[in-house]
Amino acid sequence: MSQAEAAGSLRAPRLLWTFGLLRSELLTTFRRWRTIALLAVLAGVPILVGIAVKIETSGGSSVGEGRGGGGGPAFISQITNNGLFLVFTALAATLPFFLPMAIGVIAGDAIAGEANSGTLRYLLVAPAGRTRLLLTKYATVMAFCLVATLVVAVSALTVGAILFPLGELTTISGTQISFTEGLGRALLIALIVAVSLIGVAALGLFVSTLTSSGIAAMATTVGLLITIQILDQIPQLHAIQPYFFSHYWLSFADLMRDPVYWDDLVKNLEIQALYAAVFGSAAWARFTAKDITA
């Protein structure tokens, strides 16, 4: 057997093992009651918002009336005219806290949870390797980012279709677009929101490599998330706020302009890629050098 054939015969089992490991991680993660509970909470947010708007408008008052500039997501006043706006409102309502918190819980438990339960050493004894295991964990967290965001979007679309009319949309710029195009933009917005969470995912994974306590890792990740959100609201820190991973989260609203305003969207993707690279590398450096005793 030639060296090329030998190398190919070794790569095939490794590839199969990698896909098997990823499949196992996905099944384990999405079968946990904790994951199901988080997704249920996320699905419930659009239901509550939709019912609240329906009750308020049925009572004869206009949504957002008398609330001033802090009356909630900018799309909320449009929900009664078109149920598709509930998708944008729900994503804007969950992105600052609910979605990142859910991601922080899953990411923070990724490595620390395995160490706490005593299964991490077993996984490393199997032919996975630390780098491959870490990448698999990160891929699983990113899959959760996408699923969690789509759960919010689908729940909002379903509730919006039941409680409110659907039809052509009026963009932020005042132009009209078809319902089909609006639905396409809603899907694109959901994907952008999911990508906006990869920085939090990388941060949580890094924290997860620092401790053997899943609860401590989850609490630390969520605590850092809340701290960054608070710092992002302090005017005196405006010089450094563009470097916070949450600063451009709500830029997805620019996808509802005509034409689309891309500047802040691109900045958001760049800052998420930066956080993913920095904290992903830090997680790799820590995990590959970590002494696994349990």
C-alpha positions in Angstrom: 0.0 0.0 0.0 1.3 3.4 -1.0 1.7 6.3 1.5 -1.2 8.1 -0.2 -3.5 5.1 0.1 -2.5 4.6 3.8 -3.2 8.3 4.6 -6.6 8.0 2.8 -7.5 4.9 4.8 -6.7 6.7 8.0 -8.6 9.8 7.1 -11.9 8.0 6.3 -12.3 6.5 9.9 -11.4 9.9 11.4 -13.9 11.7 9.2 -16.6 9.2 10.2 -15.7 9.6 13.8 -15.9 13.4 13.6 -19.4 13.3 12.0 -20.4 10.7 14.6 -19.1 12.9 17.4 -20.9 15.9 16.0 -24.1 13.9 15.6 -23.8 12.6 19.2 -23.2 16.1 20.6 -26.2 17.5 18.7 -28.5 14.8 19.9 -27.3 15.0 23.5 -27.7 18.8 23.5 -31.1 19.0 22.0 -32.5 16.1 24.0 -31.7 17.7 27.4 -34.6 19.1 29.3 -32.6 22.3 29.9 -32.3 22.9 26.2 -36.0 22.1 25.6 -36.9 24.5 28.4 -34.8 27.3 27.0 -36.3 26.9 23.5 -39.8 26.8 25.1 -39.1 30.1 26.9 -37.8 31.7 23.6 -40.9 30.5 21.7 -43.1 31.9 24.5 -41.8 35.5 24.1 -43.5 36.2 20.7 -46.7 34.7 22.0 -46.7 37.0 25.0 -45.9 40.0 22.8 -48.5 39.2 20.2 -51.2 38.7 22.8 -50.3 41.9 24.6 -50.5 43.9 21.4 -53.8 42.3 20.4 -55.3 43.0 23.8 -54.0 46.6 23.8 -55.3 47.4 20.3 -58.6 45.6 21.0 -59.0 48.0 24.0 -59.0 51.0 21.6 -55.5 52.3 22.4 -52.7 52.5 20.0 -49.5 50.5 20.6 -46.7 52.6 22.1 -49.0 55.5 22.9 -47.6 57.6 25.7 -44.5 55.6 26.1 -42.0 58.1 24.7 -38.8 57.1 23.0 -38.3 54.0 25.1 -41.5 52.3 24.2 -40.0 49.1 22.9 -38.8 47.8 19.5 -39.4 50.2 16.6 -41.4 47.6 14.7 -44.0 47.1 17.4 -46.4 49.8 16.2 -46.6 48.1 12.8 -47.7 44.7 14.1 -51.4 45.4 14.0 -51.1 46.3 10.3 -49.0 43.2 9.4 -48.3 40.2 11.5 -44.9 39.7 9.9 -43.7 42.7 11.9 -44.1 40.5 15.0 -41.0 38.5 13.8 -38.9 41.6 13.7 -40.3 42.8 17.1 -39.7 39.4 18.7 -36.1 39.2 17.5 -35.5 42.7 18.7 -37.0 41.9 22.1 -35.1 38.6 22.6 -31.7 39.6 21.2 -30.5 41.9 24.0 -31.0 39.3 26.8 -33.0 36.1 26.2 -31.2 34.7 23.2 -27.6 35.5 24.5 -28.5 34.1 27.9 -29.6 30.9 26.3 -26.4 30.7 24.2 -24.4 31.5 27.3 -26.0 28.6 29.2 -25.3 26.1 26.4 -21.8 27.4 25.7 -20.8 27.7 29.3 -21.7 24.1 30.0 -20.0 22.7 26.8 -16.7 21.7 28.4 -17.2 22.5 32.1 -20.3 20.3 32.2 -18.4 17.3 30.8 -15.6 17.9 33.3 -18.1 18.1 36.2 -19.9 14.9 35.2 -16.7 13.0 34.7 -17.2 12.3 31.0 -14.6 14.7 29.6 -11.7 12.3 30.2 -13.6 9.5 28.5 -14.2 11.7 25.5 -10.5 12.5 25.2 -9.5 8.8 25.6 -11.6 8.1 22.5 -9.9 9.0 19.2 -11.4 12.5 19.1 -8.5 14.7 20.1 -8.8 17.9 22.0 -8.9 20.2 19.0 -11.6 18.1 17.3 -13.6 17.9 20.4 -13.5 21.7 21.0 -14.5 22.4 17.4 -17.4 19.9 17.7 -18.5 21.6 20.9 -18.4 25.0 19.2 -20.2 23.7 16.1 -23.0 22.4 18.4 -23.3 25.8 20.2 -23.5 27.5 16.8 -26.2 25.1 15.7 -28.1 26.0 18.9 -27.7 29.7 18.0 -29.4 29.0 14.6 -32.2 26.8 16.1 -32.9 29.2 18.9 -33.2 32.1 16.5 -35.5 30.2 14.1 -37.7 29.1 17.0 -38.3 32.7 17.9 -38.9 33.7 14.3 -41.3 30.7 13.5 -43.2 31.2 16.7 -43.6 34.9 15.9 -44.7 34.3 12.4 -47.3 31.7 13.5 -48.7 34.0 16.2 -48.6 37.0 13.8 -50.5 35.1 11.1 -53.2 34.0 13.7 -53.7 37.3 15.4 -53.0 39.9 12.7 -53.4 40.3 8.9 -50.6 39.6 6.5 -49.8 41.4 3.3 -47.4 43.9 1.7 -44.9 45.5 4.1 -44.0 49.1 4.5 -40.2 49.4 5.0 -38.5 51.9 7.3 -37.8 54.0 4.2 -41.6 54.2 3.5 -41.5 52.0 0.4 -43.8 49.0 -0.2 -42.5 45.5 -0.7 -44.4 42.3 -1.3 -45.2 39.8 1.4 -42.9 37.2 -0.3 -39.9 39.7 -0.2 -40.8 40.6 3.3 -40.7 36.9 4.3 -37.3 36.6 2.6 -36.0 39.5 4.6 -37.4 38.0 7.8 -35.4 34.8 7.1 -32.3 36.9 6.3 -32.7 38.8 9.6 -33.1 35.6 11.5 -29.8 34.3 10.0 -28.1 37.6 10.8 -29.3 37.4 14.4 -28.0 33.9 14.7 -24.5 35.0 13.3 -24.6 37.9 15.8 -24.4 35.4 18.6 -21.2 33.6 17.6 -19.1 36.1 19.7 -21.1 35.1 22.8 -20.7 31.5 21.9 -16.9 31.8 21.6 -16.8 33.7 24.9 -18.9 31.1 26.7 -16.8 28.3 25.3 -13.6 30.0 26.5 -15.1 30.5 30.0 -16.1 26.8 30.0 -12.5 25.7 29.6 -11.4 27.7 32.7 -13.5 25.7 35.2 -14.8 22.3 36.0 -18.1 23.6 37.2 -20.8 23.9 34.6 -22.9 26.2 36.8 -20.0 28.5 37.5 -19.2 28.7 33.7 -22.8 29.5 32.8 -23.1 32.1 35.6 -19.9 33.7 34.6 -20.8 33.9 30.9 -24.3 35.4 31.6 -22.7 37.8 34.1 -20.2 39.0 31.5 -23.0 39.4 29.0 -25.0 41.6 31.4 -21.9 43.6 32.3 -21.2 44.3 28.6 -24.8 45.3 28.0 -24.6 47.8 30.9 -21.3 49.2 29.7 -22.7 49.6 26.2 -25.3 52.0 27.6 -22.9 54.4 29.4 -22.4 57.5 27.3 -18.9 58.2 28.8 -17.7 54.9 27.2 -18.7 55.8 23.6 -15.1 55.5 22.4 -14.9 51.8 23.2 -18.5 50.8 22.8 -18.1 49.9 19.0 -15.8 47.1 20.1 -18.4 45.4 22.4 -19.9 42.3 20.8 -23.4 43.6 21.5 -23.0 47.1 20.1 -24.3 46.4 16.6 -26.8 43.7 17.4 -29.9 45.7 16.5 -28.4 46.7 13.1 -30.5 44.0 11.6 -33.2 46.6 11.4 -31.3 48.1 8.4 -32.4 45.1 6.4 -35.9 46.7 6.4 -34.6 49.8 4.7 -35.0 50.3 0.9 -32.2 50.1 -0.2 -30.6 48.1 2.6 -28.1 50.0 4.7 -25.1 47.6 5.0 -22.5 49.6 7.0 -23.5 48.7 10.5 -24.4 45.1 9.4 -20.9 44.6 8.1 -19.4 46.1 11.3 -21.5 43.7 13.3 -20.3 40.7 11.3 -16.7 41.9 11.6 -16.9 42.3 15.3 -18.5 38.8 15.8 -15.7 37.3 13.6 -13.1 39.1 15.7 -14.6 37.8 19.0 -14.9 34.3 17.6 -11.3 34.3 16.5 -9.9 35.8 19.8 -11.9 33.7 22.3 -11.9 30.7 20.1 -8.1 30.8 20.0 -8.0 31.4 23.7 -10.3 28.4 24.3 -8.1 26.2 22.1 -4.9 27.4 23.9 -6.4 26.7 27.3 -8.1 23.4 26.5 -5.1 21.8 24.7 -2.9 22.6 27.6 -5.3 21.8 30.4 -4.6 18.9 32.8 -7.7 16.7 32.6 -8.0 14.8 35.9 -11.6 13.8 35.9 
